[in-house]
Amino acid sequence: MGRSREEHLAAWTAKTRRVGFKRRNWPVVRRLAALCAGLLLAGLAARLLGYAPALSAACWIAAAVTAAVMLIWFFDPHRFRTRPPGTF
């Protein structure tokens, strides 16, 4: 039969400690996601309140650029931070 859950977890923990487990820089990704959502809502508000259509278009274009930067930042392996030794 297969190994127990604890054995799988222990093997995974030992393997990731050897590899040097890395994590993403989440605060930057969260800020970019919040900025993107804010720009989308600002564009929607500008559209619904009857401001110039160029203002809402500019907000939506800026939101698209922010989303692209967020995805690039999220998937770029150079942006990963190494965890300090001894922490898990």
N, C-alpha and C positions, 0 to 999 in steps of 0.2 A: 504494500500500500504506500500511499504518499506520506510525506513528512507532516508533522503537526504545524500549526500556525506559528508557534513559538520558534520552531526550528527554522522555518522559512524566514522569519523576521531576523533571527540571529545571523543566518547566512547573508541576508541582504545587508544588514548593518556592518558586518565584517567586510563585505565586498565594497561598500561605499566608502568606508574609512580608508581602504587601500587606494581607491581611485582618487580620492580627494574630492568629496562631494561638494558641488557648487550650487549656488542658488542665484536666481535673477535679482536684479536691483528693483524690487517691487515699489518702493516709494516713488521713483521716477515714473514708472508705468501707471501707477494710480493717479499721479498728478496730471499726466497727459490724458488719461481717460476722463478725468473730471473736467479738464479744459475742453475736450472734444464735446462732451455732453453739454457743457455750458454754452459753447458756441452754437450747437444745434438748437438749444432752447432759445437762445437770443435771436437766432435767425427766424425761428417760428414766431416768437413774440413780435419781431419787427414786421413780419408778414401779416399777422393777424391784427395788429394795431394800425395798419395802413401807412407805415413808413415807406420810404422809397424802396422799390423792389431791388435796387442795387445793393442796399444795406443787407437785406436778408441773403442775397446771393453771395455777398462777401463773407458773411458769417458761415454759410454752408461750405464755401470753398476753403475757408480757414479751418473748419472742422474736418474736412476731408484731408487736408495737409497734416493736421495734428494726428489724425488716426493713422495715416501712413507712417509718420515719424514714430508713433507709439508701437506699431507692429515691427518696424525695423529695429527699434530699441529692444523689443521683447525677444526677437529671434536672433539677434546678433550675438554670436558666442563670445565676442570680445567684451561684451557688457556684463558678463557673469562675474560675480564676486566670489572669491573663495572663502569658505567658512574658516574661522580661526581654529587651530588644532585643539582638540579636546572638547569641542562643542558639537552637539548633534541635533 
